[in-house]
Amino acid sequence: MVAALLLIIFLAVFFAFNLFINNYIKSSVTGQLTELTTSFSRRDEIKENHSDLPDVSGQPKSKLGTQAQVFVLDSNYEIVKADDAIDKIQLTQMANSFKDENINLDGIKHLFVQTETDDYYISSIRENKDDNSYFVFFVNVTDIRELAATINYMLGLIMLVVLIISFFVVNFISSSITKPVKKLSGFAAEIGKGNFSKSNLSFVDIELDNLASVMNKSAEKLESHDNEQRAFFQNVSHELRTPLMSIKCYAEGIEHNIMEKENASRTIILETDRLSEMVEDLLYISKADTEKALSLSENDIRETLSFCAEHLTPVADKQNKKFVFDFDNEPVIFNYNEKHMVKAFTNLISNAIRYAEATITLSCHVLDNAVIISIKDDGNGISNEDMPHIFERFYKGKDGKHGIGLSIVKLVVDLHGGNITVSSDALTVFEMTFSK
């Protein structure tokens, strides 16, 4: 492609140069000849003794440095008179060329003639009205045309060298691009096959090196996501199998009159509720993971937190546990998705009720243009062993249910661009921070 473009440019320059140089030679020489023929065609300026040749030595040279010359031919193309300084072979060749072409010598204007050795521009006028002899004025342009031909040759040689160099340069550049691209394509193909091993590719080009780095990071994320998916499905199958097996066993016990129907039915109902809750959480995670944009609205987040506490008050009362509210007096307006936030608060409060001794404290404040929400319980706290894993999906600490609740809380906080921390010293505190 590059070679073709260079060739087109060269051909354009070549033709433009030749057109210009030929037109320039012709215009310069024909102007010189026109001035001569006009001058010597005035009979009153030509001597009556025509045996003398017109003196053209005083005529100025053309812009190209050419000097016009003159000789006399008769109608039979025989040389009648000529300056001794003129090469007779040139004149003979010129006369023979006229004869071969059967050129009418009467009134030639700017005729281009090529002989065996030279190139000329020629004009002529009759010597007098009654004579068949003609003054032939000519300018030899052989040297100029040879110079133009030499320049054309040099242009062709330069173009050939440029094409050869460009061929190697283009091949070098294209190979320096295509080879890395092929390596990256192979790396991408391996990723597509599920091989997420990190590549050690490095390139001189910053852009390609950055691309390799980005692909490595993408492969790392895909591997992490793939591992999470595998673990997710393994854990889901395990968590679903346990209540299903329990339900099946108690149902078979009822069928064969091995177990008391009342106790077995109660267990089946509890396991079914547990199963339903887990399926609901799984569906929620699946939907939230694929949700591209949240539907947000401005609300008083104190009301959402109070609503969740009120909803779980019967559970807390049943266990003789109470809520303590520590809210700002002014509304805490925040742009959030109420449905998702209710889910997160409900999970946190349910956990606090499960582990608290007597009191669950709910706080909601605005500090430095940030909304800070905390849920505290006075239970035994979280063990150091469990602390790094509490937000992992299906990780169950002591007395945990199915290990999904806190992972949902983390997901909701991340979807809102917030941050969640947990501390467990005298009190277990989950603290969420959102920018207003």
N, C-alpha and C positions, 0 to 999 in steps of 0.2 A: 504493500500500500504506500509506504513512504517512498520506495524506489519509483513507483508509478507517478507519484506526485512530483518528485524531483525531475523525472523525465519530461513531464508535461511542462514544468517551469522552464527547463532547459530549451525545449523545442520552441516555447513561446519567445524566450530571449533570443534564440538563434534566428527565428524568422523575423522578429522585430529588428534585430541588428542588421540582417541582410537587406531588408526592405529599406531601412534608414540609410545604410551606406550606399546602396545602389542609387537611391533617389538623390542622395547628396552628390555623388560623383556626376550623375547625369545633369543635375541642375547647375552645378559649377561649370562643367565643361560646355554644356549647350549655351550657357550665358556667354562664355568666352567666344565660342564660334559665332553666335548671333552678332556680337559686337564687331567681329572681324568682317563677316559677310556684308553686314549693313554698311560698314565703312568703305569696303572695296567695290561694292556694287554701284556706287555713285560714279558714273562715267567721267564726270568732270574731275574726279580725283584720281583717275587712272591715266597714266601717261599714254600718249598716242603710240609710242613705240612699245609695242606689247612684247617685245623680245625680252624685256626685263621682268623678273618675278616681283610681285609685290613684296615690300619689305615688312615682315611681321616681327622683326627682332625687337622693335620698340613697343610692341603690345605688352600690356601687363600680364603677369602670370595669374592663373586662377587661384582660388582659395586653397586648392590642393597642391599648388606649386607646379602645375603643368604648363608647358609652353606650346602654343600653336605653331604649326608649320604648314607650308604650302608647296604644291607642285602643279604642273599643268599636264592634263591628259587630253588626247584627241578623242573623237567619237569612236575610234577603233580600239580604245583603251591602251593606246601606245603612249609612253611617257615622252612628252615634248620638251619640257624644261623642268629642271629640279636643281635645288641647291646642292653644291658638292658636299656640304656637311651632312646631308641626309643619307642614311644607309640605303644604297640602291636595292639591296635585297628586300628591305621592308617595302619600298615603293613597288617593286615588281610583284611581290606577294599581294599587295593591296590592289594593284591593277588587275591581276589575275582573278582575284576574288570578285571584283566588279564584273569582269567578263563572264565568269562562271555563273554569276547570279543574274547576268543581263540587266544590270542596273542602269536606269536612265540617269545620265550625269547632269542633266539640265535641272538645276534647282533642288539638289539634295539638301535636306535639312536634318541635321543631327542624327545621321544614320549610324547605328552601331554595327561595326564590322569586325569579324574575327578572322584572322589569318592563321597560318600554321604556327606562328610564333608570338603574335601580338594581338592586342585588342585596341580598337580605335573608335572615336566618334568623329564623323565626317560631315562636312557641308561643302557645297560647291556652287559656283556661279559661272555663267558663260563668259568667255574672255571678251568677246564683243558680239554684236547682233548678227553679224554675217559669218563669223568664223565658227568652226566646229571644234574649238578647243575650250577647255574648261579649267578654271582655277579650282583646285581641290584643296580645301583647308582641313587639316586633321590634327587631332590631339591624341597622343599615345597614352592610354590609361592602363597599360599592362602592369606597371609596377604597383599602381594603386589597387588594382583588382587582385594582384598576387598578395599584397599586404592583407586585403580583406579575406582572401582564401586562407592565409596563414593564421589570421585571427580565428577564423571558423575552425581550422584544424586544432588550434590551441583550446578553443571552447569545447570541442568534442573530446579532446584528451582530458581536459579538466573535468568534464561531465562524467567520463568513464571512470576517472579516479574517484570522483565523489560518489558515484553509484557503487563502486566496489567497497569504499570505506563505509558508506551508509549501510550496505548489505551486512557487513560484519558488525557494525555498531548496533543496527536494528536487531540482528540475531542475538547479540550479547544482551541487549536490554530486554528483548522479549523472553530470552531464556532466564534472565535474572528475575523476571516477573512470573513467568509460567511455572517454573520449578517450585518456587514457594507456594504458589496458588495450588499446584497439584498436591503438595504436601498437606496444605490446609484442607483441601478437598478430601484427601484420604482420612485426615483426622476427623472431619465432619462426618464422613461415611461411617467411621468406627463408632462415633457417638450415636449415630442413627441406629446402629446395630445393638446398642446397649452397652458398649464398652466405654466406660467413663474414665478410663485411666488417664492421668495427667500426661500431656505431651511435653517433651523437652525441646521443642522446636524454637529456634531463635533466628532472627533475620536482621540483615543490615538495615533494610528500610524500616523506619520508625513505624509507619502505618501498618505494615504487615506484622511487625513484632507486637504492636498493640493489639492487632486482631487475634494473633495467637494467644496473647495473654487473656483477652476477653473470652476466647473460646475455652481456654483452660478453666476460667472461673465459671463459665456456663456449664461445662462438663462436671465441675465439682458440685454446682448447685443441683444439676440433674441427678447426679449420683445420690446426693443427700435426699432429694425428693423421692427418688426411686426407692431408696432404703426406707424412707418414711412410709411410702405407700405399701411396701412389702410388710413392714412391721404393723401398719394400720390394719391390713387385711388379716394378718395372722392374729392380731389381738382381737379384732372384731369377731373372727370365727371362734376364737377361744371364749370370749365373753358371751357370745350368743349361745354357744354350746352348753355352757354351765346351767343357765336357767331352763333351757329347753330339755336338757336331760333330767333336771329336777322335776319339771312339770310332767314329763313322760313317766318317770318312776312313780310319782304320787298318783297319776291317773291310772297306771297299771295296778297300783296297790288298791285303789278303789274298785277297779274292775274285778279283781280276784279276791276282794274282801279281806285283804291282808291288813289294811290300815283303816283307822277310823275315818269315816267320810268327812266329818266336821273338821278335824285337824288337817287332813290331807287337802281338803278344799281350800282352807285358809292359806295353806302353804302355796297351793297352785295360784291363788289370787295374788299373793305377795310376789311370787316369782314372775307372774304375768305383768304385774305393775312395774317390777324392776326391769323386765324385758322391754316393755312399752316405753319406759323412761329412757332406756339406753338407745333404743331405735330412734326415738325422737331427737336425742342429742346427736346421734350419728347423722341423721338427715339435716339437722341444723348445721353441723360442721361442713357437710358436703356442699350445702347451699352457700354458706358464708365464704368458703374457700374459693368458689367460682364467681362470687359477686364482685363485679368490676367497680361499681360506684354505689355508695350508700345514699339512701334518701334521707336527708337531714332536715331538721326543723329546730327552731329555737324554743326551748322549754326551760322551766325552772327545774333543775336537776334534783333539788331537794324533794320536790313532789314525787318524782320517779322513785327515789330511794325510800321515801315514806310509804309509797304504794307497795313496794316489794316487802317492806317490813310488816306492813299491815296484813298482807296476804299470807305471811308465814307466822303471824302472831299465834294462831291456834296451835301450831306445832310447838312453838316456844313455850306457850302456857302449859301444854300437856307435859312438858319436861321441867316445869317450874323455873323457866329462864325468862329473863326480861330484857327489853330493849332500853337503851339510853341514847337520847338524841342530842347531838352537839352541832347545831346548824347556825349559819349566819342569819341574822335577823332580816336582812334584805334578800330579795330573790336572787338566786344564783343562775343567771341566764346563760345557757350554753347551747351551741349548735350540735345536735347529736341525733342518732337514730334511736328513738325511744324503745322500739321492739328489741333491738340488740342489747341496749343498755339494761332493760328489765331482765333479760336472760342472764347477763353477767352479774348484776346485783343479786338476783335470786340464788344463783349458784354460790356466791360468796357468803350470803347470809345463811343459806342452808348448811354450809360447812361450819360456819361459826356456831350455829345452834347445836350441831352434832358434837363439837369438841368443847364448848364453853362449860364452865362450872355453874355459873349463875347469870352472868351479864354479857350482853353483846352491845358494844358502843358503836353507833353510826355517826360519822362526822362529815360535814360538808362545808368548805370554806373557800373564799377567793383570796389568793395571796400573790401579789406581784403579777397581776394579769393572768393568773393560772388558777384553774379549778382543782382543788385537792379534796379527794374523797377517801376516807379510810373506814375500814370495818375491823373492829377489835373484838377479841374474845379472851376471857380469863381462864382458858383451859391450860392443859399441860404443855402446850407448844408443839412445834414441829422438830423432829430429831435432825441432828446434823447430817445424818445419812440420807434422809429424805429431802432436805432443803434444796439441793441442786436440781432435783428432778420433778418438783411438784407441778410444773406447768407442762410436762411432757404428756402426750396423749397415752392413755391406758396405764399410766404409772399410778399405782395405788399405794398410798401410805397406810399407816395403821388405821384400821377401821374404815378404810375408804370403800366406796361403792363400786364404781366401774372405771375410775380414772379418767373421766372425760370432762368433768365439770370445770376444773381449773384451767384446762387447755382451752375451753370455750371462753373463759374470762380473758385469758391472754390474747386470744384471737380478736375479741371485740375491742379490747383496748388498742391493739395494733391497727385495726381498721379505722379507728378514730384518731390515729396519730399520737396516741398517748403513751404513758409509761406506767408500769406496775412494779412495785417492790414489795418484799415481804420481810418482816423481822419477827423473831420469836425469842424474846427474853422473858421478862415478867408477864408480858401479854403478847399474843400473836396478832400482828397488825398487817393487813393488806392495804397498801396505799396506792391509789391511782391518781395520776397527774395529767391534766389536759390543758393545752394552751387555748385561751379564749379567742 
